[in-house]
Amino acid sequence: MTSLIMPAWLPSCCYGVKVVNIAPGNASQDLLDRHASYLLFDARSGVPLAQMDGDEITARRTAASALADRWRNQGLQARACANLEAACGEADIVNCAFPATEPMVRGAGRRRAGTWTSSAASRP
């Protein structure tokens, strides 16, 4: 069993944690190999605001990634950058696909509009 812990936050508003449990042996029991939950909290008081089905969130995010890929393949400009934070402040679509141990973009450089997706290989 492996558990992935994925935090996200919006200062002075809310923070959330997605927990994904990966159980490779589940296939022999006719169960999915991963299950997820998302918890959302008030950033000031810590009061729980919501508990959501993480599997559903993952499915929707995966669909958003596929849509972003389709848009990108229809001629949208894609380019490498020297300053990731600055580039994310200008981009309409940001799709990150790599495992990271720390946040790659802090909130200051993010545009409020646009499409943000990420996916990464999980490591045991």
C-alpha positions as CSV (number, residue, x, y, z in Angstrom):
1,M,0.0,0.0,0.0
2,T,1.2,3.5,-0.9
3,S,-0.5,6.7,0.1
4,L,0.1,10.0,-1.9
5,I,-0.6,13.2,0.0
6,M,-1.3,16.3,-2.2
7,P,-1.9,19.6,-0.5
8,A,-3.2,22.8,-2.1
9,W,-3.9,26.2,-0.6
10,L,-5.2,29.6,-1.2
11,P,-3.9,31.9,1.6
12,S,-6.5,33.4,3.8
13,C,-9.3,31.4,2.1
14,C,-9.0,27.6,2.2
15,Y,-6.7,24.7,1.9
16,G,-7.2,21.1,0.8
17,V,-5.6,17.8,0.9
18,K,-6.1,15.0,-1.7
19,V,-5.1,11.5,-0.4
20,V,-4.7,8.7,-2.9
21,N,-4.2,5.2,-1.6
22,I,-2.6,2.8,-4.1
23,A,-3.1,-0.9,-3.5
24,P,-1.7,-3.0,-6.4
25,G,-3.1,-6.2,-5.0
26,N,-6.7,-5.0,-5.4
27,A,-6.9,-6.3,-8.9
28,S,-7.0,-9.9,-7.7
29,Q,-10.1,-8.9,-5.6
30,D,-11.8,-7.2,-8.6
31,L,-11.2,-3.8,-7.0
32,L,-9.7,-0.6,-8.4
33,D,-6.0,-0.3,-7.6
34,R,-6.4,3.3,-6.3
35,H,-8.9,5.2,-4.3
36,A,-8.9,8.9,-3.3
37,S,-10.6,11.5,-1.1
38,Y,-10.3,15.3,-1.0
39,L,-10.8,17.3,2.2
40,L,-11.3,21.1,2.1
41,F,-10.8,23.3,5.1
42,D,-11.2,27.0,6.0
43,A,-7.7,28.5,6.1
44,R,-8.3,30.7,9.1
45,S,-10.2,28.4,11.4
46,G,-9.4,24.9,10.1
47,V,-13.1,24.1,10.0
48,P,-13.9,21.4,7.5
49,L,-15.8,22.7,4.5
50,A,-16.2,19.7,2.3
51,Q,-15.2,16.1,1.8
52,M,-15.2,15.0,-1.8
53,D,-14.8,11.9,-3.9
54,G,-11.1,12.1,-5.0
55,D,-11.7,9.5,-7.7
56,E,-14.3,11.8,-9.4
57,I,-12.0,14.8,-9.1
58,T,-9.1,12.8,-10.7
59,A,-11.4,11.7,-13.6
60,R,-12.5,15.3,-14.3
61,R,-8.9,16.5,-14.1
62,T,-7.8,13.8,-16.5
63,A,-10.5,14.9,-18.9
64,A,-9.3,18.5,-18.5
65,S,-5.7,17.4,-19.3
66,A,-7.0,15.6,-22.4
67,L,-8.9,18.7,-23.5
68,A,-5.8,20.9,-22.9
69,D,-3.7,18.5,-25.0
70,R,-6.3,18.6,-27.8
71,W,-6.2,22.5,-27.8
72,R,-2.4,22.5,-27.8
73,N,-2.4,20.1,-30.7
74,Q,-4.6,22.4,-32.7
75,G,-1.9,25.0,-33.2
76,L,-1.6,26.8,-29.9
77,Q,1.8,28.2,-29.2
78,A,3.9,26.1,-26.8
79,R,7.3,27.2,-25.8
80,A,10.0,26.5,-23.2
81,C,10.8,29.3,-20.8
82,A,13.7,30.4,-18.5
83,N,11.4,31.7,-15.8
84,L,8.5,29.3,-15.0
85,E,6.8,31.7,-12.5
86,A,6.7,34.5,-15.0
87,A,5.6,32.3,-17.9
88,C,2.7,30.9,-15.9
89,G,1.5,34.5,-15.3
90,E,1.1,34.9,-19.0
91,A,-0.1,31.4,-20.2
92,D,-3.7,30.5,-21.0
93,I,-3.0,26.8,-20.5
94,V,-0.4,25.2,-18.2
95,N,0.0,21.5,-18.2
96,C,2.7,20.0,-15.9
97,A,3.6,16.4,-16.4
98,F,6.4,15.3,-14.0
99,P,6.9,14.2,-10.4
100,A,7.9,17.0,-8.1
101,T,8.7,17.0,-4.4
102,E,8.0,20.7,-4.0
103,P,5.5,23.2,-5.6
104,M,6.8,24.3,-8.9
105,V,4.8,27.5,-9.1
106,R,3.8,29.6,-6.1
107,G,0.5,31.6,-6.1
108,A,2.2,34.9,-6.9
109,G,2.9,34.0,-10.5
110,R,-0.4,32.4,-11.3
111,R,-3.1,34.0,-13.5
112,R,-6.5,33.8,-12.0
113,A,-7.9,32.7,-15.4
114,G,-6.8,29.9,-17.6
115,T,-6.6,26.2,-17.4
116,W,-4.2,24.4,-15.0
117,T,-3.6,20.7,-15.1
118,S,-0.9,18.4,-13.8
119,S,-0.2,14.8,-13.7
120,A,2.8,12.9,-12.5
121,A,4.2,9.4,-12.2
122,S,3.6,8.0,-8.8
123,R,6.6,6.6,-6.9
124,P,6.3,4.0,-4.1
